[in-house]
Amino acid sequence: MLTIGQLAAYAGVTTRAVRHYHAVGLLPEPARDHSGYRRYDAAAAVALIRVRTLADAGVPLSRVRSLLEADEQEFAAAVAEIDERLRDEIREREQHRARVAQLAAGDSLALPAEAVAYLAQLRRMGVPDRAVDMERDAWILVAAQLPEEMPALMALKLGQLDSPAVGGVYDELIGAAEWDADDRRVPDLADRLAHLIEESSHEWQEYESTAPPAISAELAALLDQVFLDAVPIAPRLLAELERRGWRGWTRLERIPRPSSDPDARR
């Protein structure tokens, strides 16, 4: 006869596990000796080993009893079902591992390769980290909503970087992204940006005619908020640009001027 400690050691489990199996009804309570201690026979050891084997194979304890009581056909069917569930869990965990691996991948987390290439180009241009991080967060929002549109959107953005006008805008913003919110240079910056935009308004209009229809007003507002939150001067800069006839940021548009024709106001 075995004590609970000897039984546990024989079966390769802990005494706590043995008591748990008693509590859930997987292992019958044995007879006790005159001192009140449990004493286990060979049948108890066999039963415990069978329970442990099923549990180690990943069988939920809630299914162990039915498997122990099943005939050969029922046992085979149940094992096949459990095996399929374990396969699904393995596939899910592999997906989790792939996502965890992305945590060390920097920009590639939640972004397609095209967007990563775009951010890399911004860094090569000398765009400060604050501005690149802002772009990254903005494109994460876009990629989550418009994954199918990302290749075309990023091709358009990469093409824009070759434009003197767009390059000029980034050149102006490279240092300004680090300015304090009350920096006195903001009005002059707005003048230069408005001039660049005016000189290349056809390029901005071409961009507006291709990409923005895929971007809802709600998403555009979120993207503008990323800019406002990330760049200290952004609220003042947008206000200054609006005074110069341009509104928005993600969906930059010219503010219609009031008509001087008296008939147009009727």
N, C-alpha and C positions, 0 to 999 in steps of 0.2 A: 504494500500500500504506500502511496506517495502523499507527501504534504503538498500544499498549494505551491510552495516555493520550488519543490522538486519537480512537480508537474509542469510548472511554467518553464523551468530551465530545460526540461526534456523536450518540450514542444517548441522552444525558441521564442517565447513571448514573455511579457512581464506579468507579475502577479496582479497588477492593476487590470491588465487586459483580461485575465481569467475572471476576475470579479465582474468586469463589465459584461463578459459573455454570459455569466450567470444572470446578471440583471436584465439583459435583453432576451433571455430565454434560449440562447443558442447552446448553452452547456448546462445540462441538468445539475442541480445541487446534489452533491454526494452525501453519503452518510457521514456522521461525525463520530469521533471516538469519545471515550468517557470524559475526556477533558474539554470536549466541545469543539475540537479542531476538525476541519474537513480532512477526509482521507479519500484518495482517488485510486481507482483500479486501472487496469490496462484499457478497458473500454473507454474510460474517460480520457485517457491519453490519446487513443485513436480518434475520438470525437473532436478533441481540441486541435489535433493536427489537421484534420479535415477542415475545420472552421478557419484555422490560420492560413491554410493553403489557398482557400477561396478568397479570403480577405486580402492576402498578399497579391493575388492575381487581379485585384481591383474590383472584385465583386462587392457591391454595397452590402452592408450587414443586413439591410432590410430584405435582400434577396437570398441570403445564405441559407436560411431555413428551408425555403421552398426548393432550392437546389439539392440540399441534403436529402430531402424527402422525394425528389423527382425520380421517375423511372429513366431508363437510358435515353429514350426518344425526347422526353421533356427536358432532360438535362442538356442534350446536344443543342436543342432549339434555344434554350435559355443562354447557353454559353455563346452561341452565335450572335444573339441579340446583344449580350454584354460586350462581346468583341467589337461589334460595330459601333457601340457607344464609345468605347475606348478609342477607336480609330478617329471618331469625330472629335473627341477631346484632344487627341494628339495633334490633329490638323489645326484646331483652334489655338493650341499652345504654340505651335510652330508659327502661326500668324502673329501671335503676341510677341514671340521672340524676334521676329522680323521687325516689328514696330519698335520694340525696345532697342534693337540695334540701330535704328534710325535716330534715336536720341543723341547718339554720338556723331551723327552725320551733319550737324549744323543746318545749313539752309535746306537740305534735301528733306528735312522733316516736314511732311504735309505739303510739299511742293514738287511739281514735276521737273524733269531735267531742263526743260526750256526756261523755267523761271530761275533755276539755279544758275544757268548760263548768263541770264540777264543780270542777276545780282553780282556775279563775278565780274561782268563788264563794268558795272558801276564802281566796283572797288578798284579796277584798273584805271578808271577815270579819276580816282582820287576822291570820290564821294565819301564823306565821313561816315563812320559806323552808325551814328544816330540816324542819318538819312537812309542808309542801306537797311537798317533794322525796320525803319518805317515802311519802306518799300516791301520788305519781306512779309511783314504782318498784313499789309494791304493785299498782297497777292495770295496769301493764305486764305483770306476771306473770299477772294474771287475764285480761287481753285475749288473751294468747298461748294460754292454755288454753281459754278460753270466749268466743271472739269473738261467737258468736251470742247469748250471754246479756248482753252488755255494755249494750245499750240499756235493758233492763229493770232491770239492776243499778244503772245510773247514775241512772235515773229514781227508783228507790227511795232512793238516797243523796241526791239533790238534794231529794227530799221530806223526808227526815229533817232536813236542814239548817234547815227551817222549824219544826221541833219545838223547843219551849223546852228540853226535856231534852237533846236532842242538841246544840243550840246551847250549852247550859250546859256540856256536856262539853268542847266545843271551846274555849269561853271559859276553862275551867280549864287546858286544855293549852297555850293560846297562849304564856303565859310559861314554863310549866314545861318546855316542849320544850328550852329553853336552859339549864336548871339543870344544875349539876354532879351527877355520879352520887351523891355523898354528901350532897346537900343535906338539911338537917334538916326542910324543909317537906314532904317526901314523905308521911309518915304523915297529916298534916292534909289534903293533897291527896287521898289515898286515901279519907279519911273523906267528903270532899265529893263525890267521884265516886261512891262507893258509895251515898250518899244520893240523888244524882240518878238513879242506875240503879234504886234501889229505888222511887223515886217514879214512875218511868216504865217499870216492868218490863214492862207490857203492850205498850209500843212496841217494846222490845227483843225480846220474844217474837214479836211480829208480824214483825219483821225476820228472826228466826231461822227462822220458818215459811215464809218466801218465798225469800230469797236463798241461805242456806247449803246447802240440799240440792244445789245445783249446784256447790258448792265442796267438793272432796274434802278429806279429813283431811290429806293430804300438802300440798295447796296452802295450806290454812289454816295449817299449820305454817310454810311458807315466808313467808307474809304476816306472821305473828307475828314471824318472825326479822327481817324488814325493820324492824319497829317496835323490836325489841330492839337492832338495830344502829344505828338512826338517832337514837334518843332516849336520852341518857345515863342518865336515871332510870328507863327502862322496866323493867329487871329488878327493881328494888326496888319499883316501883309495882305491877307484876303480883303480886309476892309479897304486898304489903300488901292488894291487892284480894282475893287468895285468902283471907287471914286474915279478911276481912269477908264471905266467902261467895260470891265471884264468881270464876270461873276463865276463863282464856283472854282473847283480845282480838278476833281476827277472828270467832271463834265464842264470844261471851260467853255463859256459862251459869251458872246458880245451882248451887252445890255442895249436893248433898242433905245435909240434916241427919240425924244418927243419930236413929232413933225412940226415944222414951222408953217405948213400950209393950213390956213384957216378952215378950208373945206374938209381937211383930214380930221379935224377935231369935232366935226358935227356928227 
